[in-house]
Amino acid sequence: MNFDKNLLMTYKKLVQTMELEKSYQEFLRLFRFLRIELEKEIPDYRFQGNIVENGMDYSYFQFTNDTLKKKGLKIAVTFVHRNFQFEVWLSGFNRKFQCRYYELLKDTKQPFFLTEDPKRSDYILRIPLDQSMDISDGGRVLLEIKEASLRLLAYIEGVEATQSDFD
């Protein structure tokens, strides 16, 4: 199997000429801080034990509770690397839930971004945080993520569907 030599050489150059490794480690330190502190601030939710690094497309951690779980839903705190932006997503446990909630929500007005294709995206609804926010201010980022998460949670409480509706 052959691989793109130019891309591999570009990666080599980035690693050797920039502080890519240290910069990414600092990002992970920030993201772990956010996960740990958010769990302390909203203790009624169960948090995934680790951060998922999705090939630098996006990184995320997720949380849920019994009410969300019955609906087949979870919240994902996501960092989209290309946009260098935090987002909070409402996601389904699987594509079946994603598609059903999309059908429930597609003709309603809500203050969030609704996915265009629930079969191909990893969210149903999303809230992008302010891109101009200084992400080195962990306290401010934590506050913004908490507020966005609580807004999504409050909204979805009003959607009357449970896991049994999808069986």
N, C-alpha and C positions, 0 to 999 in steps of 0.2 A: 504494500500500500504506500502510495506517495502522498506527501503533504506539501502545502504551499510554502516553498522555500523563502519567498520574499516576506511573507507574514512572520515566519519563524525568525528570520534575521531582524525584522523590525522589532519583534518582541525582545530579542537578545539585546539590541541597541538600547531599547527603553530601560531594560533591567540594568544594563551596565552604565548608562549615562545619566540616569535620573534616580531619584530616591523613591522609585516605584514600590519596592518592597516595604520600606518604612512608612510610606504614605498609606498604603493599603492596610498595614497593621494598625495605624492610627485610626483609620476609618472603622476597622473592626472593633477597636477599643471603644470608640464612640457608640457604635451600634449595640455592643454588649451592655454598655452603661444604660442606654435607652431601654433595652429589654428588661434589665434588672430593676431599674427605677420605676418603669411603668407597671410592672408586676406589683411593686410595693404600693403604688398609688391607686390601683384598681384591683384589690385583692379578691374580689368576687369572681374573678376569671382565672381559668387555668391556662398557663402559658406553655407553649412548646419549649422543650428543654434546650434547644440550640438554635443558632442562626443558620439559615440555609443560604449558601452562596451559589447562585445559579449562573455560573460561568461568566460573571461580570455583566450579565444582562441586567439582572436585579438581584438584590439580597433581601431577605425578609425573615421575620419571625411572626408567629401567629398565636392567637388566643381565642378561647371560646368559653362558654358556660353551658349549663344544662338546657337553658331556654334556647340558645342559639343552636346547640347540638340537635335538639328536637326538630329544629327547622332545617337542619342540614347545612348550617352556616358557620363561618368563622371570620375573624378579623385578621388581616395581615398588615403589619407595619412594614412598608417596603421602601427600599432605596433603589431608584432607577439610575444606574451608573451613567448611561449615555446623557441623560438630562441633568445629572448631578442634583437629583431632587428626591425628597422624601414624599411618599404618598401613603395614605391609609386606604386599604381595600376591604370591601365586603366580598367574600368569596364563598363559593359552595364547596362542600366536601368533595364533589366530583362534578363532571360535566352535566350529568342529569339534573342536579340541583341548580347549577348555573343556568341551564336552559329554561328550567321551570320558573325560576325567579325573574329571569329576563322577560319571559312571557307575562308574568304578573305585573312587571314594572314598566314595560316598554311604552305603554300609552299613558303613563302617569307623569306628572310634573314633579320633579324633586330637585333639590339644590346640589346634586352631585352629578358626576359624569357617569353615564350608563354605558356599559360595554356596547360596542357595535356588533360583536360576534361572540356570543357566549361559548361557542364550540372551540374557539381558538384563543380566547384571552383567559387570563387567570383571575379575573375579577368580574363581579357583577356591577358594583358601584365603586367609584374611587374619588378620593379627595386629594388633589395635589397640594402640597404645602408651598408656601411662598418661596420661590427660587432665590430671591435676593436675601433670604435669611442667612445670618452668619451661623453656619453649622458648627463652628468651634464653640459656640455658646450652648453647651449641653443642656442647661436648665431651660433655656428658651425653646430649644428643639423638643425637649420632653413635654413642655407645656402645650406646644402646638400639636404634637402627636396625640396627647391625651385629649385635648379639646376636639380634634377631628374624630377620634375613636368614639368618644361619647356622643357626638352628633350622629354618627352612623348607627350606633347602638340604639339611640332613642328613636331614630327613624324606623329601623327595622322592627322594633317592638310593635309598631302599628301594622305591620304586614301580617295578616292572619293566614299563615300557612304552616303546616307542621310536616315532619318527616313522613307521617302516614299518608299525607296528601300526595306524596310522590311515589308511593308503592303501587 
